[in-house]
Amino acid sequence: MATEHDASITPQVAMTPAAIAATAATPRPSGETTAEQRDRILQGVGRQLAEPSLATGNDWFPIWLALSPDNANMAYLAASRSTNAFAVVLRGTVGSVTDLMEDLGVGTVVPFTAVGSPPAARSSRRTSTR
């Protein structure tokens, strides 16, 4: 597998989509469907990535976004206009005590046994049991 390093992807550029992931984490109090919330978040992420003053410099745009059924987690895919770079961005638990309790197990690591994994690969116990 060939890999390429793009020097324009600085730590600031890499972290900006992650910081944006907290956008619209809760549904509007007036009510909205999950699809409406997803679309609103996708638009918000797009507007924020288009902000030229951010490290992403209006070079990145969202392609896809999904929410978990209970809205505890969110993921989106963003792409760079100027490079062949993509970002997979995850937002974990926001505001649910039950989900926060479930997240407590992330500090325990176990062997990661997916096919083709190096023998020393490790993963959070909570992510490997889902």
trRosetta pair geometry for C-beta under 8 A, 3 or more apart (Angstrom, degrees):
i j d omega theta_ij theta_ji phi_ij phi_ji
4 84 8.0 47 68 70 145 112
6 9 4.8 74 85 -3 100 106
6 83 5.2 67 -142 -160 156 153
6 85 5.7 -95 30 -64 157 127
8 13 7.1 44 142 -15 67 170
8 82 7.4 -61 113 97 165 122
8 83 6.3 -177 62 -45 129 142
9 13 5.3 -126 -147 84 49 132
9 14 5.9 68 173 -58 93 95
9 83 7.4 -111 -48 70 100 164
9 85 5.9 174 -72 -133 129 160
10 13 4.8 100 49 6 72 99
10 14 7.0 -138 95 -2 39 88
10 55 6.8 -111 70 -175 113 124
11 14 5.6 -58 -145 41 33 112
11 15 6.0 23 160 -14 69 112
12 15 6.1 -61 -141 41 27 104
12 16 6.5 41 157 -39 62 101
12 55 3.7 -155 137 -124 103 156
13 16 6.0 -43 -149 13 29 116
13 55 4.8 -138 -77 137 53 108
13 56 5.7 115 -142 -87 76 59
13 57 8.0 -37 -107 7 103 96
13 60 7.9 146 -169 -35 94 133
14 17 7.5 -63 -176 30 32 98
14 18 7.5 21 141 -7 62 114
14 87 7.2 170 -139 -113 61 123
15 18 5.2 -60 -157 41 50 117
15 19 6.1 52 149 -25 79 102
15 55 7.6 42 61 53 82 151
16 19 5.7 -53 -146 34 33 110
16 20 6.4 33 156 -19 65 106
16 49 7.7 118 131 -112 115 71
16 54 5.4 114 -148 169 139 115
16 55 4.7 -163 -48 55 134 104
16 56 4.7 -145 93 -31 151 103
16 60 7.8 150 92 35 121 149
17 20 5.5 -56 -147 37 35 114
17 21 6.9 58 150 -45 62 91
17 45 8.0 45 -145 -162 79 109
17 49 7.0 23 -96 -95 83 111
17 56 6.9 91 -49 -73 80 141
17 60 6.6 -98 -70 142 113 158
17 76 7.7 -135 -177 82 111 108
17 78 5.3 -145 -119 25 141 150
17 87 4.8 118 48 119 164 154
17 89 4.6 -119 141 -81 110 141
18 21 5.6 -33 -161 -2 37 121
18 89 5.8 -158 -85 -141 54 102
19 22 7.2 -44 176 11 43 104
20 23 5.7 -2 172 -28 69 116
20 45 5.6 105 146 -131 123 77
20 48 4.8 162 -129 106 123 144
20 49 6.7 1 -93 -58 175 79
20 89 7.6 -7 69 179 93 160
21 45 7.9 30 -94 -107 42 116
21 74 6.5 168 -172 86 92 113
21 76 7.2 -169 -112 24 86 109
21 89 5.2 -157 -79 157 118 115
21 90 7.1 31 -145 99 155 22
21 91 3.8 -179 157 -69 114 107
22 25 5.7 -37 -169 -45 62 120
22 91 6.4 160 -77 -132 46 131
22 94 7.1 140 -136 -101 80 138
23 41 5.6 133 107 -147 103 79
23 44 4.4 174 176 117 134 128
23 45 5.6 -170 45 -68 156 73
23 48 6.6 -142 -78 -8 139 146
24 37 6.7 179 149 -167 120 83
24 40 5.6 -174 -155 115 166 105
24 41 4.5 -143 69 -91 127 81
24 44 5.4 142 -15 22 122 159
25 71 7.7 120 175 165 60 105
25 74 7.5 -128 -118 -8 71 137
25 91 7.1 -136 -106 154 102 144
25 94 4.1 -82 -178 132 137 165
25 95 6.9 134 130 1 123 121
26 71 7.5 90 -119 150 44 142
26 94 7.2 -131 -55 122 80 122
26 95 6.5 6 -76 33 113 163
27 31 7.2 13 149 -135 123 29
27 32 5.3 -163 -161 49 100 92
27 37 5.2 -72 -105 -86 81 137
27 71 6.9 -88 -34 -102 96 165
28 31 6.7 -48 86 34 88 17
28 32 5.0 68 34 -11 104 117
28 37 7.6 -164 -3 -95 81 92
28 40 8.0 51 -32 31 112 178
32 36 4.0 -120 179 92 104 128
32 37 5.2 131 104 -55 119 81
32 40 7.2 11 154 -10 163 140
33 36 4.6 98 51 6 77 101
33 37 7.0 -141 94 -3 42 85
34 37 5.7 -54 -147 38 33 111
34 38 6.2 38 152 -23 66 105
34 67 6.0 -145 -168 72 101 133
34 69 7.5 -37 -114 -141 161 47
34 71 7.1 -144 -120 -67 98 99
35 38 5.6 -50 -146 34 31 114
35 39 6.4 30 155 -17 64 105
36 39 5.8 -54 -148 37 31 110
36 40 6.3 32 152 -20 64 107
37 40 5.6 -55 -147 37 32 113
37 41 6.3 32 154 -19 66 104
37 67 6.7 14 100 -29 113 162
37 71 7.3 -18 114 -110 157 123
38 41 5.8 -56 -148 36 29 109
38 42 6.3 30 153 -20 64 107
38 65 5.9 168 -170 105 88 106
38 66 7.1 -4 -133 -125 127 30
38 67 5.4 -128 -86 -5 97 112
39 42 5.6 -52 -146 36 31 113
39 43 6.4 31 155 -17 64 105
40 43 5.9 -55 -150 37 30 110
40 44 6.3 30 152 -19 64 109
41 44 5.5 -57 -147 39 32 113
41 45 6.2 34 155 -20 67 104
41 65 6.0 -163 99 156 108 154
41 67 7.5 115 25 -61 154 113
41 74 6.9 -105 165 -151 161 147
41 76 7.9 -149 131 -63 110 134
42 45 5.9 -51 -145 35 29 111
42 46 6.4 32 153 -20 61 107
42 62 5.7 -155 -155 106 76 146
42 65 4.5 -159 -84 22 95 141
42 76 7.2 163 -106 -119 75 131
43 46 5.6 -56 -150 37 31 115
43 47 6.4 31 153 -19 66 104
44 47 5.7 -51 -146 34 32 109
44 48 6.3 26 156 -14 65 107
45 48 5.9 -59 -148 40 30 107
45 49 6.1 26 156 -15 67 109
45 62 4.7 64 107 -45 122 143
45 65 6.8 155 21 -80 150 141
45 76 6.1 -46 -163 127 174 176
45 78 7.5 -129 156 -81 122 117
46 49 6.0 -56 -142 40 28 106
46 50 6.2 28 156 -21 62 111
46 61 6.0 29 -130 -152 85 79
46 62 5.2 -96 -70 25 79 106
47 50 5.7 -61 -150 36 29 113
47 51 7.3 49 147 -43 60 90
48 51 5.7 -30 -163 -5 41 117
48 54 7.1 65 167 -36 74 158
49 54 7.4 -100 -133 71 33 147
49 56 5.5 -59 -150 108 74 151
49 58 7.3 114 139 -115 62 38
49 60 4.6 -97 -168 91 121 92
49 61 5.8 164 106 -97 138 38
49 62 6.5 159 7 -29 149 81
49 78 6.4 -171 -107 -142 156 136
50 58 5.1 38 -159 -121 48 85
50 61 7.3 42 -68 -97 84 86
51 54 4.7 76 88 -7 104 109
51 56 7.9 75 63 64 76 99
51 58 6.8 -156 70 -66 19 82
52 57 5.8 25 -151 -154 58 55
52 58 4.6 -22 -85 -18 70 120
54 57 6.7 -135 81 -46 65 37
54 58 8.0 122 50 -38 93 57
56 59 5.8 -140 168 47 69 83
56 60 4.4 -61 -172 18 126 119
59 80 5.4 7 141 -151 102 82
59 81 5.2 -132 -166 35 63 95
59 82 5.3 -48 -153 7 119 109
59 83 8.0 42 161 10 128 88
60 78 5.0 36 176 161 111 122
60 79 6.8 166 -147 83 69 30
60 80 5.5 -39 -92 -94 75 59
60 81 7.3 -141 -78 -8 25 81
60 87 7.1 5 -147 14 137 126
61 78 6.4 172 85 -154 25 84
61 79 6.3 -23 60 59 75 78
61 81 6.8 60 -1 -52 108 98
62 65 6.1 7 176 -47 133 108
62 76 5.3 -34 -140 173 114 129
62 77 7.1 109 -159 78 66 49
62 78 5.1 -51 -96 -96 52 82
63 76 7.8 145 50 176 62 82
63 77 4.7 -46 58 97 106 99
63 78 6.5 167 1 -109 84 25
63 79 5.5 58 -42 -10 121 108
63 86 8.0 -35 7 -136 140 106
64 76 6.4 175 92 -151 54 63
64 77 4.5 23 48 36 95 109
65 74 7.0 -2 -172 -176 94 100
65 75 7.2 175 -148 92 52 48
65 76 4.0 -12 -101 -102 82 101
65 77 7.7 -145 -66 22 50 64
66 74 7.1 172 89 -152 48 57
66 75 5.4 -3 56 58 91 89
66 76 7.5 169 18 -81 58 56
67 71 5.4 -8 177 -109 124 62
67 73 7.4 151 -160 87 52 51
67 74 5.2 -22 -105 -102 68 83
68 71 6.4 -152 68 -55 78 10
68 72 5.2 -38 68 49 137 78
68 73 4.3 62 -17 49 126 87
68 74 7.3 -107 -2 -65 78 44
70 96 7.4 51 139 -88 118 164
70 99 7.7 177 108 -66 131 127
71 74 7.7 6 -159 -59 58 94
71 94 7.9 -68 141 60 86 104
72 92 7.9 -23 149 174 80 51
72 93 5.4 -20 -177 -112 92 70
72 94 7.2 172 -155 34 44 66
72 96 5.5 -59 -110 23 98 147
72 99 4.4 179 -142 -106 131 155
73 90 7.1 -18 -171 -170 104 90
73 91 6.4 162 -160 88 54 65
73 92 5.9 -22 -112 -133 91 36
73 93 6.8 -31 -72 -65 77 48
74 90 7.4 152 86 -160 53 45
74 91 4.2 5 56 51 96 113
75 88 7.0 -7 -170 -177 106 83
75 89 6.7 155 -157 84 56 54
75 90 5.1 -15 -103 -104 85 68
75 91 7.3 -157 -71 21 41 70
76 89 5.1 -13 61 61 80 105
77 86 6.3 -11 -171 -174 94 111
77 87 7.2 159 -155 81 47 53
77 88 5.9 -17 -103 -103 76 64
77 89 7.5 179 -84 19 26 81
78 86 6.9 155 82 -160 47 60
78 87 4.6 -7 58 54 98 102
78 89 6.4 31 0 -10 108 123
79 85 7.2 148 -156 89 56 54
79 86 5.2 -25 -101 -105 72 76
79 87 7.8 -162 -73 19 29 73
80 83 4.5 6 100 50 141 84
80 84 7.6 -45 64 5 106 5
80 85 4.3 34 11 59 130 96
80 86 7.5 -124 4 -70 81 36
91 94 6.8 -3 154 -34 110 119
92 103 6.9 93 167 -114 128 136
93 96 6.0 -107 -161 47 100 95
93 99 4.2 176 -126 129 121 119
93 100 5.6 167 139 -75 150 60
93 102 7.8 158 -77 63 143 98
93 103 5.3 -105 1 -47 145 142
96 99 3.8 58 86 17 117 111
96 100 6.4 176 89 -15 58 82
97 100 5.5 -53 -145 36 32 114
97 101 6.4 36 154 -22 64 102
98 101 5.8 -55 -155 32 30 111
98 102 6.7 29 148 -17 63 105
99 102 5.4 -51 -150 36 38 114
99 103 6.3 42 150 -25 66 105
100 103 5.5 -54 -151 32 34 116
100 104 7.5 57 149 -43 59 85
101 104 6.0 -28 -167 -8 39 116
102 105 7.1 -48 173 16 47 106
102 126 6.9 121 157 -145 78 130
103 106 5.7 -13 -178 -18 68 116
103 126 6.8 102 -131 170 37 174
104 107 7.5 -39 170 11 52 103
105 108 5.7 -47 -171 28 72 111
105 124 7.2 115 121 169 77 98
105 125 5.2 -90 162 81 108 108
105 126 4.1 131 89 -59 106 106
106 124 4.5 -18 -150 -154 65 139
106 125 7.6 -159 -113 46 23 73
106 126 5.0 -56 -76 27 62 129
106 127 7.3 55 -120 -23 84 94
107 124 7.6 27 -20 -133 12 98
108 124 7.1 87 70 -160 55 62
108 125 4.2 -7 93 -3 104 130
108 126 7.8 105 53 -22 92 79
109 122 4.4 32 172 168 125 121
109 123 6.6 150 -150 74 80 24
109 124 6.2 -57 -99 -96 65 37
109 125 6.8 -147 -106 -34 14 78
110 122 6.8 151 74 -155 24 78
110 123 6.3 -34 64 66 74 76
110 124 7.9 27 20 145 83 15
110 125 5.0 87 -13 -91 115 77
110 128 5.7 -110 65 43 120 157
111 121 7.1 79 -166 83 63 67
111 122 6.4 -63 -108 -107 33 62
111 123 7.7 15 128 22 19 85
112 117 5.1 -140 111 -166 96 158
112 121 3.9 -71 57 124 115 105
112 122 5.8 158 -14 -140 97 6
112 123 4.0 99 -82 -21 102 109
112 128 6.8 -139 -108 -95 67 125
113 117 6.4 -153 -143 46 13 138
114 117 4.8 98 61 -35 76 119
114 121 8.0 -60 37 102 88 150
117 121 4.3 -94 175 37 111 151
118 121 5.0 120 61 -35 76 98
123 127 5.6 -109 168 78 108 111
123 128 4.7 116 100 -57 126 112
124 127 4.4 77 67 11 100 103
124 128 6.8 179 84 -9 51 88
125 128 6.0 -66 -146 40 29 106
125 129 6.4 15 163 -13 66 114
126 129 6.4 -66 -145 38 27 103
126 130 7.0 32 159 -33 61 108
127 130 6.2 -53 -151 18 35 115
